[in-house]
C-alpha cells in the first residue's frame, strides 16, 4: 500500500489492515519454512507495509502527520 492510501483510511481500518498484514506475514513465514513459498519478495513487501502503517499510526498519534 502507498502511504497516501494508508493516511486516507480511518483509524479502525488502519488497525484492520495492520492485522491483515501480520496474518499474511505469519502465513508467508510458515510457507517459507516448509519450502512452499514461491514469491519470496512478498515477505519484504509485507514487512514494509507493516512498517508504513505503524509509522503513519504513530504520526497521527503525535500529530506529526504530513497533512497531504
C-alpha angles and dihedrals in degrees: 000000000000119000093244091054089053093048090052092057122093117250092256091049090051090053091048091051090048091054091047091053092048089052091048091048090052091051093047092050090050092050091047093052092051092046093244098114112110101176106049092173089070090072091064093043092054093046090052091048090052090050091049093051093046091049093051092046089053091047091053092048094051095038092240094124120141093235094216 
